[in-house]
Amino acid sequence: MVGVDDMKLNLIKERDDYIELIIMDEDQSVLDALSEVLQRMQGVEYAGHALLHPLTGEIKFILKTKPQEIKAREALLKALEELVNMTERLKLYVEGL
């Protein structure tokens, strides 16, 4: 289990075409946004998450790609970077209001 700034992440399985993570005690809306960005990417077959149990707070995140087009880890990192860029643009827009 890896933890950064109170986010706890556990890599369950990884292949070129697949990543499965367990994320603890995070708001699902962050994963909704991540899934949406991933689903728009070329080569991504599936991106989604599910709350395993409301009392444990464990969320399973799964990403499946076509590895000849984009590897799962590469897609995940690219989508995270896109989310960072989106939030930065939104911040600049709001500051300019």
Secondary structure as GFF3:
##gff-version 3
##sequence-region A 1 97
A	DSSP	beta_strand	2	4	.	.	.	ID=ss1
A	DSSP	beta_strand	7	15	.	.	.	ID=ss2
A	DSSP	beta_strand	18	24	.	.	.	ID=ss3
A	DSSP	alpha_helix	28	39	.	.	.	ID=ss4
A	DSSP	beta_strand	44	53	.	.	.	ID=ss5
A	DSSP	beta_strand	58	65	.	.	.	ID=ss6
A	DSSP	alpha_helix	72	95	.	.	.	ID=ss7
###
